[in-house]
Amino acid sequence: MAVKLGTTDIVFRSGSGTPAKVFKGSTPIQTTPGAPTINQAADILGESTIFNINPPSNDGGSPVTAYKFYVDEVYQATYQLGGISAPAFAGSFVGQELKASAVNAIGEGPLSDGFTIT
């Protein structure tokens, strides 16, 4: 597979080396989004955790459609954009580290920096 951005050809080859698809000219390549940032995470009466998240600075050329959330690196929940409620999940996670990733049509991006839940 050869990928070159700009005004050069982009050629994707099959396993046999035969050109599978050729693009002429400038073709944008979409990727997974960058990492979002979490700027607040708080425990509410030991029953739930709420948080604020900022979208990644780079959406990878495809709109962010969801966020995935992890506590101490363990997956907890997915929040689809356009939902009717703010991101939150049940349970007390005080003192644990919350991370998030953004998802677009291409896939899931890298995890954000951690934010300790207070």
Residue pairs with C-beta under 8 A, 6 or more apart in sequence:
1 11
1 12
1 13
2 10
2 11
2 12
2 13
3 10
3 12
3 29
4 10
5 26
5 27
5 29
6 26
7 25
7 26
9 22
9 23
9 24
10 22
10 23
10 27
10 29
11 19
11 21
11 22
11 23
12 19
12 20
12 21
13 19
13 20
14 20
28 61
29 61
30 60
30 61
30 62
30 104
30 105
30 106
31 60
31 61
31 106
32 60
32 102
32 103
32 104
32 106
32 107
32 108
32 109
32 110
33 55
33 56
33 58
33 59
33 60
33 62
33 64
33 102
33 103
33 104
33 109
34 56
34 57
34 58
34 59
34 60
34 102
34 109
34 110
35 56
35 100
35 101
35 102
35 109
35 110
35 111
35 112
35 113
36 53
36 54
36 55
36 56
36 67
36 100
36 101
36 102
36 112
37 53
37 54
37 112
37 113
38 51
38 52
38 53
38 54
38 98
38 99
38 100
38 112
38 113
38 115
39 52
39 53
39 54
39 115
40 51
40 52
40 115
41 49
41 50
41 51
41 52
41 98
41 115
41 116
41 117
41 118
42 49
42 50
42 51
42 117
42 118
43 49
43 92
43 93
43 94
43 117
43 118
44 50
46 92
46 94
47 90
47 91
47 92
48 88
48 89
48 90
48 91
49 88
49 89
49 91
49 92
49 93
49 98
49 117
50 86
50 87
50 88
51 87
51 88
51 98
51 115
51 117
53 67
53 87
53 100
53 112
55 64
55 102
56 64
56 102
56 109
59 102
59 104
60 104
60 106
60 109
62 104
62 105
62 106
63 104
63 105
64 81
64 102
64 103
64 104
65 80
65 81
65 103
65 104
65 105
66 78
66 79
66 80
66 81
66 102
66 103
67 78
67 79
67 81
67 87
67 100
67 101
67 102
67 103
68 75
68 77
68 78
68 79
68 100
68 101
68 103
68 108
69 75
69 76
69 77
69 78
69 79
69 87
69 89
69 98
69 99
69 100
70 76
70 98
70 99
70 100
70 101
70 111
71 93
71 96
71 97
71 98
71 99
71 117
72 96
72 97
73 97
73 99
76 89
77 87
77 89
78 103
79 87
93 117
94 117
94 118
95 116
95 117
96 116
96 117
97 114
97 115
97 116
97 117
98 114
98 115
98 116
98 117
99 111
99 112
99 113
99 114
99 115
100 111
100 112
101 108
101 109
101 110
101 111
101 112
102 108
102 109
103 109
